[in-house]
Amino acid sequence: MPGTEGVNAEALRLDGVGKSFGAITALHEAWLRVADGEFVTLLGPSGCGKTTLLNLIAGFLEADAGEIFIGGKLVTQLPVWERDLGMVFQSYALFPHMDVARNVGYGLRARGVSKSEEATRVADALALVRLSPLAGRRPKELSGGQQQRVALARALVIRPRLLLLLLDEPFSALDRNLRAEMQIELKDIQRRLGVTTIFVTHDQGEAMSMSDRVAVMSEGRILQVDTPEGIYRRPAHPFVASFVGDATVLSGRFRARDGAMAAVEAAGLTFTVPAAPLDGLAEGAAVSVYLRPEHLVAGEEGLAGTVTSRAYLGDRAELVVDSPEAGRILLRVPGVEALTRWPTGAPIRISFAGVEAVAFPM
């Protein structure tokens, strides 16, 4: 069961949850454990099943198979309002005829909370998202970022067991600086409150920067659940290796296994890689070797190639190199001097010594 290892107190548990729409299977037996206080992101391209999974957790869709537990309570058949959830929607779903304070307090009024407690909790929630001065404004008088904060305050004011951010492309409407600010602010609020959060995005930068763990999805399946570092450095599936971050892919051959590691050859070089993805392969079997661009070294030794394009990235340069032995190679070179040392068309040599790599059967 992917994603179940090393997690103790559970805020959310999915046991083989599946969903089909007619002949189309949108979600294949999803298994997931989320600990109290975790920030877990469902990451994958459009159509991979992540929004379907979030809607199943929320109760907007009924599962065809499996069971859903929130805080240890079976909720598979329970309606949305009985699942102890706070939700922030893509459209924010604010009431245009209500001011900010009334919008935030709506869930409390629906739960029969007294007016005095509502006022106190709304004030606390607005202070949390830094919107206290705007309590009397209507949604149309707010910016997109401010509306998002109101929606977040409304979700948090009810003190939910689980916060669902139903926001595929959550910060896409915001400019770059505000987007970065909102990411930092959301993660800071989540940490301070300790609320378990499930977040949906196809933006790997958002997922990697905000999450305690990331569940990478493709074609209705959860392929790997791990920390951002684990997802990047130890991908368990070729889709994960290619979707998260950049990589150079070399064609090679499996040579031998030695405990948890294995030897593979590619481009005339030998790489030591994790053995688990290569279980059952015979010597000489074809493999694909994935190399991260920052692990490669440009210099005077190694494979020969020619720089075919380059890009300035501030503190480093990104070079694309064509090598007769290895094909297309992507690497990042620290320092802006790389742009003058290796212009387009310049010869270059690339060293793979000590590089971290992973390999998968072809």
N, C-alpha and C positions, 0 to 999 in steps of 0.2 A: 504494500500500500504506500505509494509515494507520499512524502511529506509528513509522515507520522513519527519520525524519529526525534527523540530528544525534547519533546514538548510535554510539559507537565499539566498544570491547571488549565483546563480547556474553557475558552469562551465560545468556541465554535468547533463542531465536528461534522464532517461530511463522510458518510459511509456509502460509497458506491452510488452516488447520486447521478442519475441520468435523465435526459430529456430528448424527445423526438418530436418533430413537427411533420406528421404524415410519414413519408418514406425517408425523410431527412433526419439524421441523428445530429442534433446540435451539441449534445454533451454526452460523452462516453464515460460512464462509471468514474466519477470524480471522488477521490479520497483526499481529505485535507484535515489537518489539525491546526488550530490557531490558539495560542496561549493567551491568558488574560494579559491585557496591556500591550499586545503586539500590534504592529503596523504591518499588514501583509498586503501586497499588491498583486493583482491578477494582471499579468502582462502578456500581450500578444497582438497580432495584427487584427484588423477588422474582420469579423466573421469567424473568429477562432473559438467562440463560445463563452468568453469571459462575462459579457453582459447577461447572457442567459443564466450563467451560474449565479451572478449577483441577484438576478430577479427570482431565482429559486430560493436563495437564502432569505430574501426579503418576504417571500410569499406572494409575489405578483404572478408567479407561474407555479403550477403544480408538477412535482417530480413524477416521472414515470417509473422510476426505480430508486432504491436506496432510501436512506434516512438522514435527517438534518437535526442536529442538537445544538441548542444555544444555552450556554451555562449549564450543561448537563441535562437540560430538559428537552425531550423529544418534541419538535415543533413542526414536523413534516406536514401535518394536516391542519395546523393552526392558521387562522387568518393573520394578515399583516399586523393588525392592531394588538395582537396577543403575543407578539414575538420579542418585545422589549428592545426595539430597534430605533435608532435615530438615523434619518436618511437625508442626504443632500442630493438633489436631482440635477440633471444636466441643465434644465431650464430654470432652476432655482425654485420654481413653483410658488412665488410670493403672491400674496393677495394684493392686487393693485389698489383696492379701496381702503386698506388698512395701513396705518403708519408702521414704522419699524418696530416699535415696542409691541404693538398689537400682533404683528406677524410673528414675532419671537415667542409671545406668550400663548399662541393659539393652541399648541399641544397641551399646555398646562390647563387651559380652560376646558378643553375636551376631556381632561382627566378629573375635573371637578376640584382643582386646587383652589384654595381661598384667594381672594383678591390681594390680601396683604402678602401672602407667600409668593403669589405670581409676580407682584411688583418687585419683590426682593430678588427673586431668581432671574427675572428678566434683566434687571439692572446689573446683576453679576455677570450674566451671559454677554451683555453688550459691552461691559468693561473688558471682558476676556478677549473679545475680538476688536477692541478699540473703536467702538461705534457709539459710545454713550452720548456724545453731542448731537447725534443724528437720530435720536429716538423718535422725534416727532415728524420726521420726513416720510414721504410716500416712496415706494420703490422706483417710480419713474424719475424721481429727483436724485437718484443715486447712480454712481458709476457701476460698471460691471463688476469690478473688484469689491465694491461696497455691498452690492446685492449678494455676492457669493458669501461674504462674511455674515450677512443677515441670515441666509439659509443655514450656514454652519451654526450660528447661535441658536436658531430655532431647533436644530437637531440635537444640540447638546443640552439645552435647558431642561429637557425631560429626564436627563441623567440616564441615558440608555446603557444597556449591557454591551451593545454592539453598535458601532457607527459604520454605516454603509455609505460610501461615496459613489453614487451612481452617476458618475461624471466622465464617461469616456471623452477624452480630449478636455479635461477639466479646466486647463488654463489657456486654451487656444485662443480665446477671445481677448486675452490680456496682452499688453505689450511686454517686451522681453524683461525689462526691469521689474515691472509689477508681477509678472509671472514668477520670477525668482523669489521676490519678496513673499508672495502668497505661499509658495512651497515651504519656505523656511517658517513662516508663521503657522501654517497648518500643522507641521511636524512639531513645533514648539508647544502648541496648544494640546496636541495629542499626548505629548510626553508629560506635560504638567498635570493633565487630568487623569492620565493612565487609562484612557478609554480604548478598548480594543477596536481597531479600525481595519476595514476591508476597502480597498481602493482599486479602481479599474482604470487602466490606461494602455495605450499602445506606444507611449513615449518612453523609451528605455531610460532616458536621462532622468525623468521624474521618478520612475520606479527605483532606479539605483540610488538616487540621492535621498529618498524619503523613507525607504522601507527597512524594516528589520529583516524580513524575508520576502522573497519574490517567488510567485508561482507562474512559470512560463507556460503558456498555452498555445496549442496549434491544432487546428482541425478538430475541435471539440475535446481535446485531451489535455490534461495537466502532465507536462513532460518532465518537469523538475521543480522542486520546491527547495530553496536554499537561501542563504544570506546573499546580498549583492556580490560580495567578494567570491563566494562559492560559485554562483551562477557564472561569473565572468572568468574566473581562473580554472574552474573544474566543471565545465559544462558536461552534462550526462547524455546529451543527444546532439546530433549534428545540427538540427534546427536551432537549438539553444546557442550553440557555438557561433552560428552565422547570424542569428537575429540580434543577439546582445553583443554590442561592440563590433569592431572591425576585425577582420582576420585575413591572413594569406592562407590559401588552401593548396597544399602540395599533394600530388599523387604518389603513393608509396607502396611498400610491402611490409607485411608483418613478418618478424624474424623469430622472436622468442619471448617467453614470459619468465620473469624472475620474481616470484611472490606477487606483491601488489603492483609491480611495474612491469613494463614490457618494452622491448626494443623494436623499433620500426625504422625502415630506411626510406628516404625520399631525397631526390635531387643529389644523390651520391653521398648523403650524410646519414648518420645514425642518430635517432632521437629516442630519449627515454620518456615514456608516456604512461599514464595510469592504465592498468591492464584490464580493469573491469569492463569497459565498453568493447573489448576485443575478445571476450570469453568465447571459447569454442572455435576460434579461427585456426586454420592450419598454416604451417610455415609457408610463406610465399603468397598468402592471400592478399588481395588488393585492399588498401586502406587509404583514407583521406586524412592528412595531417593538418591541423589548424594551428596557426601561429599568430600571436597578438603583435601588432605593429610596434609597440613600445619595447618589446623584448629583443628586437633585431638591432644589430649594431652596424653602422656604416663606417668604413675605414679603408685600410690598405690591404686587408686580407679577406678571404672568403670567396663566395660565388661572385663571378663577374656579371655585370648587367649595365643597362643604360637607363638613365632617368628619362621617363616619358612625360611626366607631369609633376607639378609641385604646388603646394599651397602654404601660405603664411598663416600660422595659427597663434601668433603672439609670442609665446615663450618657446615655440618649437616650429619646425617645418614638417609637413607631411609630404613624403616622396612616393611616387609610384614608379617602380623599376621593372623593366622587362629583362628577364634573365633567360638565356638559351637553355639552361638546365632546369630551372624552376618555374618558368613562365612569369606571370604577373606577381610582383611582391610589393606589399604596402608596408612602409615603415615610417616612424616618427623620430626625427632627429632633434635633440635639444639645441637651443640657441639659434638666433636668426642668421648666424654666419653660414648655416647650411644652404641658404638661398644663393649665396655668392660662390660657395665651394662646389655645389652641385647644381648648376643650371640645367634646364631642359636640354637633353641630348648629351650630357656629360657622362663619361664612364664612371662606374661606382662598383665597390665590392661590399658584400654584405656578409657579416659573420653571424652564425647561429649558435655559437659556443654558449653552453649553459642555458639555452632558451627553454622557457616553459612551453610545453606543447601538449595537445590532446589529439587522439586519433580515433577514427570510427571506421567500421567496415564500409566498403564502397557498395 
